[in-house]
Amino acid sequence: MARPHIVARTSATSLRHFPGHSKPSLPLSAPALRKAAAALLLAAAVALPCAVLYRAAVLDAVQPVQVGWDRGPWWERGQPPPAVVVPEEDGDVDPAAADDLDSDDLKLEQVLQEASMDNKTIILTTLNAAWASSGSVIDLFIDSFRRGVRTSSLLRHLVIITFDWKAYKRCMKIHAYCFALATENVDFSQEKRFLTAGYLDMMWKRLDFLRLVLEKGYSFIFSDADITWFRNPFPHFYPDGDFQIACDHYVGNATDLGNIANGGFNYVRSNNQSIEFYKFWYSSRLRYPGYHDQDVFNFIKHDPYITDIGLKIKFLSTTYFGGICEPSRDLNKVCTMHANCCIGLQSKLHDLRVIMEDWRNYMSMPPSLKRFGALSWGGKRGYYIINFANFDAFS
């Protein structure tokens, strides 16, 4: 709504200070003054209610949306982040769609700065509406940090990247750091089945965004939201790796290109090599149409260009970074568990809940029992299995 044009009222006294205005006229007679006063009262009686109605209309029409960027860290405030205020009639409308790219870039820079560790490292995950509902994937993801061994403090470094407005609203209710990744003319809110066109678009959009984060100078752990976190992973990263990635199948050697990588979990240092690699990876989608980023990585990892740019790739052992494809065999060592090799939201939810139940059972055991041997997962049917190596009573 255009702002109303306001004309300043002037008095005879004020006009005499400006050239071109004559001096005020002589005083009027008493009858003339009475007529002038009556005219002024009539004009005021008409103008006042009009002004009140106009002000009410303006205030009702303009309802600001709070996006929550200008706030301090939640752990310093001692209270959860404020909920997003949205007009009821526009509850599903994304206000960020009207923002320009410069504004989005500033918001991203601010949220990365606030969530960053001292060495400019952050934890990232992505979210759409299908995984954002109460009790769904994102709740299990965050709950695993709280139930893990010294992992709850890592939540202050987690940034949730949302693909749609519903996911962003939900994120703002449950977490401190959220960023809306706007995509014109694409609806990422629904569940994207594996290898469908929508799924591929979302995966490549995510990869290009991660390249942007590296260019801003931030290293990151990227984790799919269907991964449970049970221990701090940093002690198990390699000091000389630029790009470190989890595996669907680990052959036992961190540098062997025969490892089958899984793009759902990786640790990437921001440097010239990793930035150039992400550009190459993203452009390679054109060479392999119809494949998602994980498959394309498994193709291009053999490309001589990787050696030319000097990128050091390390594959992470499933002992510490397991998944349903190849689970970690020891709950005394596991850092993360991925609901991979599992297609469909309901299947993932079932398996994630089983994994969380296994972890709760493990954490409830006394330390003396945990030390007896390798504790393993119960599997997709929810049976809790304990494999005690060299312990005859339970062999």
Contacts in CASP RR format, 6 or more apart in sequence:
PFRMAT RR
TARGET T0000
AUTHOR 0000-0000-0000
METHOD contacts of the structure
MODEL  1
MARPHIVARTSATSLRHFPGHSKPSLPLSAPALRKAAAALLLAAAVALPC
AVLYRAAVLDAVQPVQVGWDRGPWWERGQPPPAVVVPEEDGDVDPAAADD
LDSDDLKLEQVLQEASMDNKTIILTTLNAAWASSGSVIDLFIDSFRRGVR
TSSLLRHLVIITFDWKAYKRCMKIHAYCFALATENVDFSQEKRFLTAGYL
DMMWKRLDFLRLVLEKGYSFIFSDADITWFRNPFPHFYPDGDFQIACDHY
VGNATDLGNIANGGFNYVRSNNQSIEFYKFWYSSRLRYPGYHDQDVFNFI
KHDPYITDIGLKIKFLSTTYFGGICEPSRDLNKVCTMHANCCIGLQSKLH
DLRVIMEDWRNYMSMPPSLKRFGALSWGGKRGYYIINFANFDAFS
1 58 0 8 1.000
1 61 0 8 1.000
1 62 0 8 1.000
4 54 0 8 1.000
12 24 0 8 1.000
13 24 0 8 1.000
15 21 0 8 1.000
15 24 0 8 1.000
16 23 0 8 1.000
16 24 0 8 1.000
28 36 0 8 1.000
63 85 0 8 1.000
63 87 0 8 1.000
64 85 0 8 1.000
65 84 0 8 1.000
65 85 0 8 1.000
65 86 0 8 1.000
65 95 0 8 1.000
66 82 0 8 1.000
66 84 0 8 1.000
66 85 0 8 1.000
67 84 0 8 1.000
67 95 0 8 1.000
67 96 0 8 1.000
67 107 0 8 1.000
67 180 0 8 1.000
68 81 0 8 1.000
68 82 0 8 1.000
68 84 0 8 1.000
68 172 0 8 1.000
69 107 0 8 1.000
69 110 0 8 1.000
69 111 0 8 1.000
71 77 0 8 1.000
71 81 0 8 1.000
71 82 0 8 1.000
72 114 0 8 1.000
73 114 0 8 1.000
73 156 0 8 1.000
73 176 0 8 1.000
74 80 0 8 1.000
74 81 0 8 1.000
74 156 0 8 1.000
74 176 0 8 1.000
75 156 0 8 1.000
75 176 0 8 1.000
80 173 0 8 1.000
81 172 0 8 1.000
81 173 0 8 1.000
81 175 0 8 1.000
81 176 0 8 1.000
82 172 0 8 1.000
83 172 0 8 1.000
83 173 0 8 1.000
84 168 0 8 1.000
84 169 0 8 1.000
84 172 0 8 1.000
84 173 0 8 1.000
86 93 0 8 1.000
86 95 0 8 1.000
86 169 0 8 1.000
91 165 0 8 1.000
92 165 0 8 1.000
92 166 0 8 1.000
93 165 0 8 1.000
94 164 0 8 1.000
94 165 0 8 1.000
94 168 0 8 1.000
94 180 0 8 1.000
94 182 0 8 1.000
95 165 0 8 1.000
96 104 0 8 1.000
96 165 0 8 1.000
96 168 0 8 1.000
96 180 0 8 1.000
96 182 0 8 1.000
97 182 0 8 1.000
97 184 0 8 1.000
99 107 0 8 1.000
99 182 0 8 1.000
104 182 0 8 1.000
107 179 0 8 1.000
108 179 0 8 1.000
108 212 0 8 1.000
108 216 0 8 1.000
109 216 0 8 1.000
111 159 0 8 1.000
111 177 0 8 1.000
111 178 0 8 1.000
111 179 0 8 1.000
112 122 0 8 1.000
112 159 0 8 1.000
112 213 0 8 1.000
112 216 0 8 1.000
112 218 0 8 1.000
114 177 0 8 1.000
115 122 0 8 1.000
115 123 0 8 1.000
115 156 0 8 1.000
115 157 0 8 1.000
115 158 0 8 1.000
115 159 0 8 1.000
115 176 0 8 1.000
115 177 0 8 1.000
116 122 0 8 1.000
116 157 0 8 1.000
116 218 0 8 1.000
117 157 0 8 1.000
119 219 0 8 1.000
120 217 0 8 1.000
120 218 0 8 1.000
120 219 0 8 1.000
120 270 0 8 1.000
121 157 0 8 1.000
121 218 0 8 1.000
121 219 0 8 1.000
121 220 0 8 1.000
121 221 0 8 1.000
122 157 0 8 1.000
122 158 0 8 1.000
122 159 0 8 1.000
122 213 0 8 1.000
122 218 0 8 1.000
122 219 0 8 1.000
122 220 0 8 1.000
122 221 0 8 1.000
123 154 0 8 1.000
123 157 0 8 1.000
123 158 0 8 1.000
123 159 0 8 1.000
123 220 0 8 1.000
123 221 0 8 1.000
123 223 0 8 1.000
124 158 0 8 1.000
124 159 0 8 1.000
124 161 0 8 1.000
124 210 0 8 1.000
124 213 0 8 1.000
124 220 0 8 1.000
124 221 0 8 1.000
124 222 0 8 1.000
124 223 0 8 1.000
125 141 0 8 1.000
125 158 0 8 1.000
125 159 0 8 1.000
125 160 0 8 1.000
125 161 0 8 1.000
125 222 0 8 1.000
125 223 0 8 1.000
125 224 0 8 1.000
125 225 0 8 1.000
126 160 0 8 1.000
126 161 0 8 1.000
126 162 0 8 1.000
126 163 0 8 1.000
126 181 0 8 1.000
126 202 0 8 1.000
126 206 0 8 1.000
126 224 0 8 1.000
126 225 0 8 1.000
127 138 0 8 1.000
127 160 0 8 1.000
127 161 0 8 1.000
127 162 0 8 1.000
127 163 0 8 1.000
127 167 0 8 1.000
127 170 0 8 1.000
127 171 0 8 1.000
127 225 0 8 1.000
128 162 0 8 1.000
128 163 0 8 1.000
128 164 0 8 1.000
128 167 0 8 1.000
128 188 0 8 1.000
128 189 0 8 1.000
128 190 0 8 1.000
128 192 0 8 1.000
128 202 0 8 1.000
129 164 0 8 1.000
129 166 0 8 1.000
129 167 0 8 1.000
129 170 0 8 1.000
129 189 0 8 1.000
129 190 0 8 1.000
130 136 0 8 1.000
130 189 0 8 1.000
130 190 0 8 1.000
130 191 0 8 1.000
130 192 0 8 1.000
130 345 0 8 1.000
131 137 0 8 1.000
131 138 0 8 1.000
131 167 0 8 1.000
131 191 0 8 1.000
131 225 0 8 1.000
131 226 0 8 1.000
131 345 0 8 1.000
132 138 0 8 1.000
132 162 0 8 1.000
132 166 0 8 1.000
132 167 0 8 1.000
132 170 0 8 1.000
132 171 0 8 1.000
133 170 0 8 1.000
134 170 0 8 1.000
136 345 0 8 1.000
136 349 0 8 1.000
137 225 0 8 1.000
137 226 0 8 1.000
137 345 0 8 1.000
137 348 0 8 1.000
137 349 0 8 1.000
137 352 0 8 1.000
138 160 0 8 1.000
138 170 0 8 1.000
138 171 0 8 1.000
138 174 0 8 1.000
138 225 0 8 1.000
139 174 0 8 1.000
140 228 0 8 1.000
140 349 0 8 1.000
140 352 0 8 1.000
140 353 0 8 1.000
140 356 0 8 1.000
141 225 0 8 1.000
141 226 0 8 1.000
141 227 0 8 1.000
141 228 0 8 1.000
141 229 0 8 1.000
142 155 0 8 1.000
142 174 0 8 1.000
142 175 0 8 1.000
143 356 0 8 1.000
144 151 0 8 1.000
144 228 0 8 1.000
144 229 0 8 1.000
144 230 0 8 1.000
144 356 0 8 1.000
144 359 0 8 1.000
145 151 0 8 1.000
145 152 0 8 1.000
145 154 0 8 1.000
145 155 0 8 1.000
145 158 0 8 1.000
145 229 0 8 1.000
146 152 0 8 1.000
146 155 0 8 1.000
147 230 0 8 1.000
147 356 0 8 1.000
147 359 0 8 1.000
147 360 0 8 1.000
147 363 0 8 1.000
148 229 0 8 1.000
148 230 0 8 1.000
148 231 0 8 1.000
148 359 0 8 1.000
148 363 0 8 1.000
149 230 0 8 1.000
149 231 0 8 1.000
149 232 0 8 1.000
150 231 0 8 1.000
150 232 0 8 1.000
151 229 0 8 1.000
151 230 0 8 1.000
151 231 0 8 1.000
151 232 0 8 1.000
154 229 0 8 1.000
154 232 0 8 1.000
155 175 0 8 1.000
156 176 0 8 1.000
158 175 0 8 1.000
158 177 0 8 1.000
159 177 0 8 1.000
159 178 0 8 1.000
159 179 0 8 1.000
160 171 0 8 1.000
160 175 0 8 1.000
160 177 0 8 1.000
160 178 0 8 1.000
160 179 0 8 1.000
161 179 0 8 1.000
161 181 0 8 1.000
161 206 0 8 1.000
161 209 0 8 1.000
162 168 0 8 1.000
162 171 0 8 1.000
162 178 0 8 1.000
162 179 0 8 1.000
162 180 0 8 1.000
162 181 0 8 1.000
163 181 0 8 1.000
163 183 0 8 1.000
163 188 0 8 1.000
163 189 0 8 1.000
163 202 0 8 1.000
163 205 0 8 1.000
164 187 0 8 1.000
164 188 0 8 1.000
164 189 0 8 1.000
165 180 0 8 1.000
165 189 0 8 1.000
166 189 0 8 1.000
167 189 0 8 1.000
168 178 0 8 1.000
168 180 0 8 1.000
171 178 0 8 1.000
172 178 0 8 1.000
181 205 0 8 1.000
181 209 0 8 1.000
183 205 0 8 1.000
186 198 0 8 1.000
186 201 0 8 1.000
186 205 0 8 1.000
188 198 0 8 1.000
188 201 0 8 1.000
188 202 0 8 1.000
188 205 0 8 1.000
191 344 0 8 1.000
191 345 0 8 1.000
192 198 0 8 1.000
192 199 0 8 1.000
192 202 0 8 1.000
193 199 0 8 1.000
193 343 0 8 1.000
193 344 0 8 1.000
194 343 0 8 1.000
194 344 0 8 1.000
195 290 0 8 1.000
195 292 0 8 1.000
199 292 0 8 1.000
200 290 0 8 1.000
200 291 0 8 1.000
200 292 0 8 1.000
203 292 0 8 1.000
203 293 0 8 1.000
203 294 0 8 1.000
204 282 0 8 1.000
204 285 0 8 1.000
204 292 0 8 1.000
204 293 0 8 1.000
206 293 0 8 1.000
207 278 0 8 1.000
207 281 0 8 1.000
207 282 0 8 1.000
207 293 0 8 1.000
208 282 0 8 1.000
210 220 0 8 1.000
210 222 0 8 1.000
210 268 0 8 1.000
210 278 0 8 1.000
211 275 0 8 1.000
211 278 0 8 1.000
211 279 0 8 1.000
211 282 0 8 1.000
213 220 0 8 1.000
213 270 0 8 1.000
214 220 0 8 1.000
214 268 0 8 1.000
214 270 0 8 1.000
214 274 0 8 1.000
214 275 0 8 1.000
214 278 0 8 1.000
215 270 0 8 1.000
215 275 0 8 1.000
216 270 0 8 1.000
217 270 0 8 1.000
218 270 0 8 1.000
219 267 0 8 1.000
219 268 0 8 1.000
219 269 0 8 1.000
219 270 0 8 1.000
220 267 0 8 1.000
220 268 0 8 1.000
220 270 0 8 1.000
221 233 0 8 1.000
221 265 0 8 1.000
221 266 0 8 1.000
221 267 0 8 1.000
222 263 0 8 1.000
222 264 0 8 1.000
222 265 0 8 1.000
222 266 0 8 1.000
222 267 0 8 1.000
222 268 0 8 1.000
223 229 0 8 1.000
223 264 0 8 1.000
223 265 0 8 1.000
223 336 0 8 1.000
224 263 0 8 1.000
224 264 0 8 1.000
224 265 0 8 1.000
224 338 0 8 1.000
226 338 0 8 1.000
226 339 0 8 1.000
226 340 0 8 1.000
226 342 0 8 1.000
226 348 0 8 1.000
226 352 0 8 1.000
227 264 0 8 1.000
227 265 0 8 1.000
227 336 0 8 1.000
227 337 0 8 1.000
227 338 0 8 1.000
227 339 0 8 1.000
228 336 0 8 1.000
228 337 0 8 1.000
228 352 0 8 1.000
228 355 0 8 1.000
228 356 0 8 1.000
228 359 0 8 1.000
229 335 0 8 1.000
229 336 0 8 1.000
230 334 0 8 1.000
230 335 0 8 1.000
230 336 0 8 1.000
230 337 0 8 1.000
230 359 0 8 1.000
231 320 0 8 1.000
231 333 0 8 1.000
231 334 0 8 1.000
231 335 0 8 1.000
231 336 0 8 1.000
232 335 0 8 1.000
233 267 0 8 1.000
233 320 0 8 1.000
233 321 0 8 1.000
233 335 0 8 1.000
233 336 0 8 1.000
236 316 0 8 1.000
236 317 0 8 1.000
236 320 0 8 1.000
236 321 0 8 1.000
236 335 0 8 1.000
237 244 0 8 1.000
237 267 0 8 1.000
237 314 0 8 1.000
237 316 0 8 1.000
238 244 0 8 1.000
238 254 0 8 1.000
238 314 0 8 1.000
240 312 0 8 1.000
240 314 0 8 1.000
241 269 0 8 1.000
241 312 0 8 1.000
241 313 0 8 1.000
241 314 0 8 1.000
242 268 0 8 1.000
242 269 0 8 1.000
242 271 0 8 1.000
242 273 0 8 1.000
242 274 0 8 1.000
242 277 0 8 1.000
242 310 0 8 1.000
242 311 0 8 1.000
242 312 0 8 1.000
242 313 0 8 1.000
243 266 0 8 1.000
243 267 0 8 1.000
243 268 0 8 1.000
243 269 0 8 1.000
243 274 0 8 1.000
243 277 0 8 1.000
243 311 0 8 1.000
243 312 0 8 1.000
243 313 0 8 1.000
243 314 0 8 1.000
244 266 0 8 1.000
244 267 0 8 1.000
244 268 0 8 1.000
244 313 0 8 1.000
244 314 0 8 1.000
244 315 0 8 1.000
244 316 0 8 1.000
245 261 0 8 1.000
245 262 0 8 1.000
245 263 0 8 1.000
245 265 0 8 1.000
245 266 0 8 1.000
245 267 0 8 1.000
245 297 0 8 1.000
245 313 0 8 1.000
245 314 0 8 1.000
245 315 0 8 1.000
245 316 0 8 1.000
246 261 0 8 1.000
246 262 0 8 1.000
246 263 0 8 1.000
246 264 0 8 1.000
246 265 0 8 1.000
246 266 0 8 1.000
246 315 0 8 1.000
246 316 0 8 1.000
246 318 0 8 1.000
246 321 0 8 1.000
246 322 0 8 1.000
246 336 0 8 1.000
246 338 0 8 1.000
247 259 0 8 1.000
247 260 0 8 1.000
247 261 0 8 1.000
247 262 0 8 1.000
247 315 0 8 1.000
247 316 0 8 1.000
247 317 0 8 1.000
247 318 0 8 1.000
247 321 0 8 1.000
247 326 0 8 1.000
248 260 0 8 1.000
248 261 0 8 1.000
248 262 0 8 1.000
248 325 0 8 1.000
248 326 0 8 1.000
248 340 0 8 1.000
248 341 0 8 1.000
249 259 0 8 1.000
249 260 0 8 1.000
249 318 0 8 1.000
249 325 0 8 1.000
249 326 0 8 1.000
250 259 0 8 1.000
250 315 0 8 1.000
250 316 0 8 1.000
250 317 0 8 1.000
250 318 0 8 1.000
250 319 0 8 1.000
250 326 0 8 1.000
251 258 0 8 1.000
251 259 0 8 1.000
252 259 0 8 1.000
252 317 0 8 1.000
253 259 0 8 1.000
253 315 0 8 1.000
254 314 0 8 1.000
254 315 0 8 1.000
254 316 0 8 1.000
254 317 0 8 1.000
255 313 0 8 1.000
255 314 0 8 1.000
255 315 0 8 1.000
256 315 0 8 1.000
257 301 0 8 1.000
257 302 0 8 1.000
257 313 0 8 1.000
259 315 0 8 1.000
260 298 0 8 1.000
261 294 0 8 1.000
261 297 0 8 1.000
261 298 0 8 1.000
261 301 0 8 1.000
261 315 0 8 1.000
262 294 0 8 1.000
262 325 0 8 1.000
262 338 0 8 1.000
262 340 0 8 1.000
263 293 0 8 1.000
263 294 0 8 1.000
263 297 0 8 1.000
264 294 0 8 1.000
264 338 0 8 1.000
264 340 0 8 1.000
265 316 0 8 1.000
265 321 0 8 1.000
265 336 0 8 1.000
265 338 0 8 1.000
267 316 0 8 1.000
268 274 0 8 1.000
268 278 0 8 1.000
272 309 0 8 1.000
273 309 0 8 1.000
273 310 0 8 1.000
273 311 0 8 1.000
273 312 0 8 1.000
274 311 0 8 1.000
276 309 0 8 1.000
276 311 0 8 1.000
277 306 0 8 1.000
277 309 0 8 1.000
277 311 0 8 1.000
280 300 0 8 1.000
280 303 0 8 1.000
280 305 0 8 1.000
280 306 0 8 1.000
280 309 0 8 1.000
281 293 0 8 1.000
281 296 0 8 1.000
281 297 0 8 1.000
281 300 0 8 1.000
284 296 0 8 1.000
284 299 0 8 1.000
284 300 0 8 1.000
285 291 0 8 1.000
285 293 0 8 1.000
285 296 0 8 1.000
287 296 0 8 1.000
288 295 0 8 1.000
288 296 0 8 1.000
288 299 0 8 1.000
291 299 0 8 1.000
300 306 0 8 1.000
301 313 0 8 1.000
306 313 0 8 1.000
318 326 0 8 1.000
318 327 0 8 1.000
318 328 0 8 1.000
319 328 0 8 1.000
319 329 0 8 1.000
319 330 0 8 1.000
319 333 0 8 1.000
319 334 0 8 1.000
320 328 0 8 1.000
320 333 0 8 1.000
320 334 0 8 1.000
320 335 0 8 1.000
320 336 0 8 1.000
321 328 0 8 1.000
321 335 0 8 1.000
321 336 0 8 1.000
321 338 0 8 1.000
322 328 0 8 1.000
322 334 0 8 1.000
322 336 0 8 1.000
322 337 0 8 1.000
322 338 0 8 1.000
323 337 0 8 1.000
323 338 0 8 1.000
323 339 0 8 1.000
323 340 0 8 1.000
323 341 0 8 1.000
324 337 0 8 1.000
324 338 0 8 1.000
324 339 0 8 1.000
324 340 0 8 1.000
324 341 0 8 1.000
324 342 0 8 1.000
324 351 0 8 1.000
324 380 0 8 1.000
325 338 0 8 1.000
325 340 0 8 1.000
325 341 0 8 1.000
327 337 0 8 1.000
327 376 0 8 1.000
327 377 0 8 1.000
327 379 0 8 1.000
328 334 0 8 1.000
328 337 0 8 1.000
328 377 0 8 1.000
329 374 0 8 1.000
329 376 0 8 1.000
329 387 0 8 1.000
330 373 0 8 1.000
330 374 0 8 1.000
330 375 0 8 1.000
330 376 0 8 1.000
331 358 0 8 1.000
331 359 0 8 1.000
331 362 0 8 1.000
331 370 0 8 1.000
331 374 0 8 1.000
331 375 0 8 1.000
331 376 0 8 1.000
331 377 0 8 1.000
332 370 0 8 1.000
332 371 0 8 1.000
332 373 0 8 1.000
332 374 0 8 1.000
332 375 0 8 1.000
337 355 0 8 1.000
337 377 0 8 1.000
339 348 0 8 1.000
339 351 0 8 1.000
339 352 0 8 1.000
339 355 0 8 1.000
342 348 0 8 1.000
342 351 0 8 1.000
350 380 0 8 1.000
351 380 0 8 1.000
354 377 0 8 1.000
354 378 0 8 1.000
354 379 0 8 1.000
354 380 0 8 1.000
354 381 0 8 1.000
354 382 0 8 1.000
355 377 0 8 1.000
357 382 0 8 1.000
357 384 0 8 1.000
358 377 0 8 1.000
358 378 0 8 1.000
358 379 0 8 1.000
358 382 0 8 1.000
358 384 0 8 1.000
361 384 0 8 1.000
362 370 0 8 1.000
362 375 0 8 1.000
365 375 0 8 1.000
372 388 0 8 1.000
372 391 0 8 1.000
372 394 0 8 1.000
373 387 0 8 1.000
373 388 0 8 1.000
373 389 0 8 1.000
373 390 0 8 1.000
373 391 0 8 1.000
374 387 0 8 1.000
374 388 0 8 1.000
374 389 0 8 1.000
375 386 0 8 1.000
375 387 0 8 1.000
376 385 0 8 1.000
376 386 0 8 1.000
376 387 0 8 1.000
377 384 0 8 1.000
377 385 0 8 1.000
378 384 0 8 1.000
378 385 0 8 1.000
379 385 0 8 1.000
386 394 0 8 1.000
388 394 0 8 1.000
388 395 0 8 1.000
END
